[in-house]
Amino acid sequence: MYTCGPTVYDFAHIGNFRTYTMADVLVRTLAYNGFSVKYIMNITDVGHLTGDNTGDADTGEDRIEKKAKGEGKSAWDIAKFYTRAFTEDFKKLNLTAPYRLVKATDHIEEQIALVKKLEEKGFTYQTSDGVYFDTAKFPRYGAFSSLDQIKEGARVAINPEKRNPRDFALWKFSPRQGSTLGKRPAKGEVRQRRQMEWESPWGMGFPGWHIECSAMSMAYLGGGEPSRTIDVHAGGSDLAATHHPNEIAQSEAASGRPFVKYWMHVAFMLIDGARMSKSSANNYTVSDLERRDFSPLALRYLYFQTHYRRELNFTFASLTGAQMALNRLREEISQWSEPKIARLRRQGCAEYEQKFLEAINDDLNMPEAMAVLWELVKSDYPTSAKAESLFKFDEVLGFNLRVPQVSRVSRVPRGVMELVREREELRKQKRFHLADQVRAKISKLGYELRDEGKRTIIRKK
C-alpha cells in the first residue's frame, strides 16, 4: 500500500491529517482481516511548484525553496523542520508507522532512471524548461476519475511549449538568470542557482512533482522495477484530478501493466462550512487544537463520524462533542474491573465483533463501526467480555484505550502528564520509591492516580 504524503514546506493541517488517518484505518483494517501490509508513504521535499494552485503544476516556484527564501533558511533546513513536525503530529494521532517514510530527495537516481526509461520508449519530449510526458502517446490518459473534465482547451496552458495542456513535467531544468520560463542554460551560462538541483542526462535540474511517487513506489513495492501492480494507493481527493492520473500514465507507460488495483481518495474537510485556506486563517493544525485544550485523539474520533468519501464539516462544537464522547468512553472503561478483564480475556462478544467487522469491511464505514462500539458499551454483556471486544476494536480505531489517559472532559495539563509518564518509567525500572515521590507531586497539583493492572486512571481531585 502506498499513500501520498505531505509537501514539507509548512505544517500539515487537520484536513491533510484526515487523509492520513483514514489511510491508517485502512492499514489497520487490512491487518485486522489477517493481511500483512507493506506500507509506504512519501515525503515531498522537492519539485512541488506553486502553479499547482492555479491549474498548472509545472509552473511557479518550488514551494520549499520559496519558503526558504521567505524565512532566510536553507531549503534543506525547511524540509527537515517540517518533516519533523509532521512525524510528531503523526504520532499524536496514533497513526501506524509506515514500513518506510521515503523522501523524494533520497531517490533522485530512481527518478532519473524512470524518466530515462520513458524517454527510451518514446513517451517524452523536451522544451526549454524541462522533459515532459507526452499524454497523446498514452491513449488511456483521461480515463481515470475526474480526468474527463481535463480536456484540450479546458484550461489555459501557461507554458506555450507544451504540446498538450495535459502534458506534465518529468524533469525540470534549473532556471537561468532573467528567465521567466526557466529555460535550459547554454554551456558556460551563469544560472540563478536553486538550492536543490542535481545533474542528469538532460542537464542540471530537479524532478517533477509526479515522478517521485511512481519511482519510489516501484523501488519499495515493485522490487525496484515497474513490474508489480500495487494493491492499494491512497491520497486526498484533490489528487484524483491530475497527480494520480499522471502517476498512472508514467508508471503504466514504463511497465506496460496496471499500476494500481485499488484507489482510495479521502474527501475534503470544510471548516464551518467553508474551504480551508491560509487567507481565512482556518487551516488549523494539530498543535492549534492542543493549544485550545483538545486531545489529538478527539480529532481522530471526529474523523470517524463521517464516511471518508463525504466532505466532513469541522466545527469546534463538533470537536468538543468528540472529546466528550471519547472521555465518556474512557470513563466507562475505567469502571470495569481489570482482574475480571484479565481472567476472562479470551471471551468477547461475538455478536458485536461480527457487526464491527461487517462495518469496517463495508468500505470503511466508520460511522457504523462507532455505532456498534456504543451498542456494545451499553449492552448487558459482562464488562470483562465487553472489554475484550472493545480492545479488539481498538486495533482498528486506534484510540489507545489501554494506555493511561484523561478521564474527564478537560485535558490534564501537560506538566501533569509529563509527571505521569515519568512515574510510569520509574515503575518499569522498579524504582518504586522515586515513583511514589512523583505521585506525591501529582497529588499536590490536584490530581490523583488509580492503578488498575497495566492501566492508570488520572482524575482531578
N, C-alpha and C positions, 0 to 999 in steps of 0.2 A: 504494500500500500504506500502511496506517495501523496503528500499534502503540500500544496504551495504555501510556503511560509512568508514571513514579513520582509519588506524592504526596510533595512535598518538605518533610516535617516531621521527617525522620530520615534516616540513611544507608540507602541501598538495600543489602539483604543478598544473599548469594550465591544464594538461592532466586529473588529478583527477577531477578538477572542471568542465570539460566538462561533465563528467558523472553526477555530482550533479546538474548541470544546466539543463541538458535535463530531469532528473528526476523531477526537479522543473517545467519544462514546461509541463510535463505530469500531474502533480498535478493540475496546473493551467488550463490545457485544460479540465480535468475531471470536475473541478469546473465550468468552462465556459459552459459546457454541462449540468449543473444542478446537478451533483453528489455531495454528501457530502463525503469528503475524510478524512479518519483517517490515518495519515501519520506517520510512524515510521522510524527512521534512527538510526543505531548503531554507537557507538564509540568503536573500538577495542583497549582496553588498557591493554590487557594481552593475551598471548598464540599464537601470530603470530610469527612463527620462521623463521630464515633466510634461512632455507633449501627450503623455497618456491621458492627462486630464482634459485635453482639448480635442481628442479624436485621432491623434497620430502619435503613437508611442515611439516613433523613430525620430522625433524632433525634440527640441528643447535641451535643457541642461540635465546632466546626471544629478539625481536627487541628493545623493550623498556628497558629491563634490560641491553642489550648491550650498548645502548645509555647512560644509567645512569652511567655505568662504565666509558665510554669514557669522560663524562663531569663532573664526580665526584659529581653527584647528586643522589637523590633517584629516583627510578622508578616512584614513585607516583608524584614527582615533574615534572619529564619529561612528564608524561601523562597529567598532569594538564596544563603545559605550552603550549604544542602543541594542546591540545583541545581548549584552549582559542584562540590560533592563528587561528585555523580552523574556529571557530564560528565568529571571526572578519572578516575573508575573506568571509565567508558565507553571512554575512550581506552586505558587499561591493558589492557583485554580486546580491544583492536583491533577494536572494533565500527564498522561503517560509519556515517559521519556522515549523519544524515537530511538530506533536502533542506531541511527546516525542523524545528527543535525548538521547538514552539509552546506558549506559556504561556496558561493559562485567563484570567489577569488582563489579558492584552493583547487579549482578544477578547470583552469584555463586551457590546459593541454587537451583535456577531454572535449571541450567545446570547440577548439580549433580542429581537432580530428573529425568531429561530426560535420563541421562546415566543409572540410575538405572532401568528405565522402559525398555530401550533397553536390558539391561542385563537380566531382568526377562523374556523377550520374546525370549531370546536365540540368539541375534544378535551381541554379543560381545565376546571377549576373551582377556586374559591378557598376556602381555610379561613382560620382566624385566623392561621395561621403561614406561609402561602405559596400559591403557584399549583401545582396538581397535575395530572398527566396522568391522564385517566380511562381506565383499561385496558378497561373494559366497552365503550367506544366503538371499540375496536380488536380485533375478533374473533380475529385471528391471534395475539394475545398468549398466550404459553404453549406455542406450537408449536415453539419453538426449544430445542435442547439439553436441559438438565435442568429446564426450566421446568415440566414435567409434575409435578414434585414440589412446586411452589409453587401450592397451590390455596386456595380460600376456607377460612379457618379453620385452615390448616396451621401458622400461626404467630400469635403474639399481636400485634395491631396496637397499638403503643404510643400512636399518635395516634388517638384515637377519632373524629376528624373526617374521616378518610379514608373514602371510600365503599366502598373495597375494599382489603383488606390489601396487594394488589399494586400499588396506585396509588403513584406516586412524584413527588417534588418537582421542579418545573422551575425555580422561583424561590422563595427563602426570604426572608421578611421579617426585618429586623433585630429582635432581641428588645427588649422594654421592661423596665424595672426590675421585679423581683419576679415575672416571668413564668416559668413552667416550660415552657410550650409555645412561647414566643417569639411571642406574639400581636402582630398588626399594631397599631402605635401610633395613637392618635387624634391629631387635629390639635392641635399645640402640646404634646403629651405629652412628658415627659422620657424619653429612652431610655438604656439602658446600651449605649453605642456599641461596635460592632465596629470593629476596625482596618481591615478590608476590607469595604466596603459601597459601593453605588452607587445612584443614582437610577434609577427605572424607571417604566413606566406604572402599576405596581401599588404603588408606594411604595419607600422605601429598603430595600435588601436585598442579596442575593448569589445567584449562580446555584446550582442544584442540581448534584450531582456528575455526573450522567449527561449533562446537556445540552451540556457543553463539547465532548465528543468528536464529537457529531453536528455541532455548529456549526462546529468547526474543520476537520473532515474535508470538510465541504461547501465551506468557504471555500477550501481549498487543492487539493482533489481533485475538486470538482464545479463549478468555475467560479463559485463564490460563491453558487450556488443548489442546492437539493436536487434536482438534475435528472440527476445522473450516478451510476450504480452503481459503488461502489468495487470494485476487483478482489479485494483481499486485506485482511483485518483480523486482526491478531494480538493476543494477550494471554495472561495466565495463566489456568489452568483455573478459578480462583476467580471469574473474571469471567463465566463462562458461565451462571451461575445467574440473576443479576439485571442486572448492569451492561450486558452486551452485549444481552440481550433488551430492556432499556429503550432502549438506543440504536436498536435495530431499530424498536421501536414508535414512538418520537417522530420518527425520520427518515422512515419509510415513511408515517406519518400525514401528515407535512408534504408529502412529494413525490408520494405515490401510486404509487411504483415501488420495486422491490427496493433495499435499502440496500447489501448486500454480496454478492458472488458466492461467495467462499470465506473460511471462518473457520479460523484456526489457534489452538489452545489448548494451551499447554505445561503438562504435569503438574507437580505439587508436587515439591519436593525434601525428603527426610527427612534428619535428622541422627542417625546411629547408630540408625536405625530409628524415631525419634520426630519429631513435628512440630516445626518451628522456632517459637520463641517467646522473647520477652524474659525471661519468668519463668524459663525453662530456661537462659538465658544461652547459647543455641546459635544465635542469629541472626547468624552470622558475616558480616563484611563483607570486601571485597577487601583492605582495609588490615589487617584482623586476620590474614589469611593471609600477607600480606607480612611482618608482624612475626614470623611463625613461619618466615620464610625461604623461602616458596613464591613462585613466579612466577605472576602472574595468568594467563599463557597456559597454565600447567599446569591451572588450573581450567577454562579453555576446553577443553583436551584431555579432562578428566574428563567434561565435559558430553556429549561425543561418544560416550561409552561406553554410553549408554542412550538408547533411542529417546525422542523428545520427548513422545510420548503416554503413556509409562510413568513412574511415580514413580522418581526417582533417589535412592538412599540414599548420602549423603555420609559418608565417614569420613576421618580423616586418613591412615589406611593407604592408602586408595584414591587420595587426592590425592598421597601420596608416590609411589605407583606411576605415576601420570600424569606427575609431574615427572620421574621416572627415564626413562620411555618417551620423553618429549619431548626430554630431554637426549641420550638414546641416538640419537634420530633426527638431532639436530644434530651429534652426534659422527660419525655415519656420513657425513653430507653433507660434513663438514669434511675427510674423506679423499679426496673426489672432486676431481679436478683442475679448477680454474677455466678454464685455457686450453682444455681439451678441451670443457668445457661451452660456452664462448663459440664455438668453431669449429663445433660441431655443434648449435647452439641450436635449430634448426628440426626436429630429428629426435628425436621422442619414442618412447614405447612405446604404439602404437595399441591393442594388446590390453588393457592396463591402463587406458588412458584411457576406453575403451568401458565397462569394468566399473565404473569410478568414476562415470561419467555415469549408468549404469543405477541405481547405488546411491542417489545423491543425488536422482535423479528419482523414486525409489520412496518418496514421502512422506518425503523427507529421512532416509533410512536411514543415519545417520552411523556406527553401529557397523559396518555392512557397508562403508561407504566407508573407514573406518580399516583394516579388514582388507585391503582392496585396496591401500591405501598400503603396508602392511608386506609384502604379497606382492611388490609392485613393488621395494621396497628390497632384498629377499632374492633377487630374480630374477637371472638370468645376463646380462641386458642390459648393454651398456656403461654405465659410470657417467654419461657425457655424456647418453645418451638417458634414463636414469632421472631425472637432474636436470631435464631439460626437462619431463618429465611431472609430476614432483613439484612443481616450481614452479608448474605449471599447476593442480594440485590445490589448492595453497595459496591460489589466488584464492578458493576456497570455504572452505577450512579456516581461513585467517587466522592462521597461526602465525608469520608474518613470517620465513619461512625464509631469505630473502635478507639479512636485517638482522643485524648483529653481535649475537651472543647468547652466553650462558654455555655452555660445552661440558662441564661436569661436573655431577654431581648437585646439589651445593650451589651456591647462588647467589653470584655475585660481589658483594662489599659495595657498598653504594650509592655510597660515596665513589669507589671504583674505576670504577664505571660512569659517574659524572659526569665523571671524567677522560677516559674513553674517548670520551664524546660531545664533550668539549672538543677532544680531539685530532682527531676526525673533522671538526669545524667548521673547525679551523685548516688541515687538509689541503684542504678545499674552497676555502679562501681562498688556497691555495698558500703559506701561511706555514709552510713545512716545518721551518725551524729551531726555531720555537716548538713545533711538533708533536712534534719529537724530544725536546724538553725534557720535555714532558708524558709521553711514552713512558717516559723515564727515571724519572719519579716513579712511574709504574705498576709498573715493574720493582722499585723499592725496596720497594713494598708487597707484593711476592711474586707478581706476575702478569706473564705475557708475552703479547705480541700477535703474530699472524701474519696479514699482509695477503695475501689471495688475490683479486685483481681488485677488485671492489667490496665484497667481504666481509672482515670482520676477525674472526678467531677468537681468543677470550680463554681462556687456560689458566692454571691455578695452577701455579707452578713446583714 
